[in-house]
Amino acid sequence: MPKRILQGTVTSNANAQTVTVSVERRFKHPVLQKTIRKSKKYRAHDETNQFNVGDMVRIQECAPKSKSKRWEVVERV
């Protein structure tokens, strides 16, 4: 089964080797047919601490690195 890849914006890099990435998705409401934006935050592993707040990055699923980290940063977009 392939690993999921998401794209989002780094919102925090305060912790060592960790960034918080906000991923936004858009979809149509099933009844109102209005486009809705929802966002979710993911904590991702950043081995070299190279990403800063505001960077667009791609994150990929991985084996658990800690209690809250299940994603790792793949590249800057």
C-alpha positions as CSV (number, residue, x, y, z in Angstrom):
1,M,0.0,0.0,0.0
2,P,1.5,3.4,-1.0
3,K,2.3,6.0,1.6
4,R,0.1,9.1,1.6
5,I,1.8,12.4,0.6
6,L,0.2,15.7,1.7
7,Q,1.2,19.3,1.0
8,G,0.9,22.1,3.5
9,T,2.5,25.1,5.2
10,V,4.9,25.0,8.2
11,T,3.2,26.8,11.1
12,S,5.7,26.0,13.9
13,N,9.3,24.8,14.2
14,A,9.8,25.4,17.9
15,N,10.6,21.8,18.8
16,A,13.9,20.1,17.9
17,Q,13.6,18.0,14.7
18,T,9.9,18.6,14.5
19,V,7.7,20.9,12.5
20,T,4.0,21.4,12.6
21,V,2.4,21.5,9.1
22,S,-1.1,22.8,8.4
23,V,-2.7,20.9,5.5
24,E,-5.9,22.5,3.9
25,R,-8.4,20.5,2.0
26,R,-11.4,21.7,-0.1
27,F,-14.6,19.9,-0.8
28,K,-18.2,20.5,-1.7
29,H,-20.8,20.3,1.1
30,P,-23.0,17.4,0.3
31,V,-26.3,19.3,0.7
32,L,-25.5,23.0,0.3
33,Q,-23.0,22.4,-2.6
34,K,-20.8,25.2,-1.2
35,T,-17.0,24.8,-1.3
36,I,-15.7,24.3,2.2
37,R,-12.1,24.7,3.4
38,K,-10.9,22.5,6.3
39,S,-7.5,22.4,7.7
40,K,-5.7,19.9,10.0
41,K,-2.3,20.1,11.7
42,Y,0.3,17.3,11.4
43,R,3.5,17.0,13.4
44,A,6.3,15.9,11.0
45,H,9.9,14.8,11.5
46,D,12.5,17.3,10.3
47,E,15.9,15.6,10.8
48,T,18.1,18.7,10.0
49,N,15.9,21.5,11.3
50,Q,16.0,23.2,7.9
51,F,12.4,24.3,7.5
52,N,11.1,27.6,8.8
53,V,7.6,29.0,9.4
54,G,5.8,29.8,6.2
55,D,7.6,27.2,4.0
56,M,5.4,25.0,1.7
57,V,6.4,21.4,2.2
58,R,5.4,17.9,1.3
59,I,5.0,15.4,4.1
60,Q,4.8,11.6,3.8
61,E,3.5,8.9,6.1
62,C,6.1,6.9,8.1
63,A,6.5,4.5,11.0
64,P,5.9,6.3,14.4
65,K,8.9,8.4,15.4
66,S,7.3,9.5,18.7
67,K,4.0,9.8,20.5
68,S,2.7,12.4,18.1
69,K,4.9,12.1,15.0
70,R,3.7,9.8,12.2
71,W,4.9,11.9,9.3
72,E,8.2,13.1,7.9
73,V,9.1,16.0,5.7
74,V,10.0,14.9,2.1
75,E,10.8,18.2,0.3
76,R,10.2,22.0,0.1
77,V,7.7,22.9,-2.6
